[in-house]
Amino acid sequence: MQRIRYDRFSVTLHWLMAALLLGQIALGMWMLGLPKDSTGLRASWFNVHKSWGMVLGLLIVLRLAWALLRPRVAALPQARTMQQLAAAAHRLLYALMFVVPLSGFLGSVFSGYPIRFFGIVLPKLGQRWEAGKELMSALHQGSAVALLLLIALHVAAFVYHQFVLKHALIQRMR
């Protein structure tokens, strides 16, 4: 049986991740401009970013598991092509929400520096590998930009469905 509304847990995860993702993207862009100096300011903000990134990585795994286990919410009444595009966009959102923190984490592993989770030093999982670090850094930044663009598309689609087509999406997210 398909449902009309999302369950409370799904809605809570959606908004929690939305807030954390946008905060992480803003923090990531801001901290790149911090100078590399002996004060440790840049390193401390990178550690904050990494910690919240690991939280987001765990949350997306939880969200994926929950999405697979819960009953499906009925698709919006629209052309089949639009339903397929919406489904593809959602799958890509999930993929990017997984790739961004994973690539950031692996980039940290390959950097050779200790990884801290809110101050707790995690066990070392690998050796310094410059090429791997550079690859993961490029993937992390590129996928973060792609995620930000897809979030903008997601918000634009919401506005279109809610206010132009009057699909009452807000009712589905209560």
N, C-alpha and C positions, 0 to 999 in steps of 0.2 A: 504494500500500500504506500502510495506516495503522499507526503505531507505537504501542506500549504505553507507552513511556517518552519523556520529553523528553531532548533531547541536552544534553550538558555545557554548551555555549555558552548555550543557552536558560536552563538552570538558573542559571548564573552571572549572566547579565543580570537574571533575575528577582530574585535575592537582593541583588545590588548595587543595583539600582534601588529595591527595598523599603527597604533601609537608608538610601539617600540621600534618598528621598522623605520618610520619617518624620523624618529629621534636618532636612530643609529645612522641613517643616511646623512642627516644634518651634522651630527657629531663627526662622522667620517670626513666630510668635506671640510669642516672647520679645522679639525686637528691636523690635517695635512699641511696647513699653513703655519703651524707652530714651528719655531726654530729648533734645530737640533743643537742643544747646548748642555752644559753641565748641571743645569737646575733640575733636570728630571721631569719638568712639566710635560713635555711631549710624551715621554715614556709613560707617565702616570695616566694621561688621557687615553693613550693607546691601550693600556691595561683595562681601563673602564670600558672602552669600546669592545675589546675582546671578550670581557666578561659578559656583557649584555648580548654580544653575538652568540656566545655559547648558550645562553638562556634561549635566544631565538631559535637556535639550531634544535634544542630539545623541544621547544614548543611546536615547531613545524613537524617534527616526528609525531608528537602527540596529536596534532591537528590532522595529519594524514591518516593516522590510525583511526581517529574518531570519524573522519569523513568516510572511510571504508566500512565502518561498523554501523553507523547510524542509518536510519531509513532515509531514502532520497527525498529531496524537496522537489515538488513538481516544477518542470521547466515553465518559463514564461510563454504566454501565447504569442508566438511569432513564427516567421517562416523557418523551415528546416535549416536552411543555410545559416541563418542568424543564430539558431540554437547551436549548430555545430561550431560556429565562430566563437560563441560565448563559452562553450565547453573547452575549446582549444585554448582560449585566453586564460581560463581558470586553471587548466592543467599547466600552462606555462608559468602562471603566477606561483603555483605550488612548487614547480621545478626550480624557479629562481629563488624562492624563499628557502629552498634547501641548498642550492649551489652557493649562494652568497655567504652564509656562515661557514659552510664546509670548506670553501676555497680560502676564506680568511683564516680558519683554524689550521688548515694544512700549510698555508703560507707561514704561519707562526711556527709550526713544527719545523719547517725547513729553514727558518731564520737562524736557528741555533740558540736563540735567546729563551730563557725560561718562560713558560706560559703561566700566567696567574689568573685564577678565577676568584675575583673579589678579594685579592690579597693572598690567597692560598696557592702556593706553587704546585703545579701539577707535575706528575712524573714525566720525564723526558721521553718522547715517543720516537725520536729520530735524530739524525745528525744534520749538521748544517749542509745544505745542498742549494747553492746559489741559483742554479738554473730552475730548480723546482720552486724555490721561493719567488723568483721573477715570474714564472708561469702562473703560479697561484695568485700572485698580486695582480697580474693583468686580468686574470679570470675574475677575481674578486671585484675589481673596479669596473670592469666591463659588465658583469652580471648585475652589479648594483645600479649602474646607469640604466640598463635594460629593465630592471625591476621598477625603478622610479618612473620610467616612461610607461610601463604597463600599469602601474598604480594610477597614473594620470588618466590613461584610457579607461580603466575600471571606474574611476570617479566620474568621468565624462559619460560613460554608458549608464551609470546610476542616475545621473541628472537627466539624461534623455528619457530613460524609462520612467522615472518618477514624475517628472514635470511635463514632458511632452506627450508621451504615450499614456500617462496616468496609470501605470501598472501597480502602484501602491507598494513599492518595494519596502518601504519603511515598515509596513504591516508584517512582512515576512521576517523581519529582523527583530521582532519584539519578543 
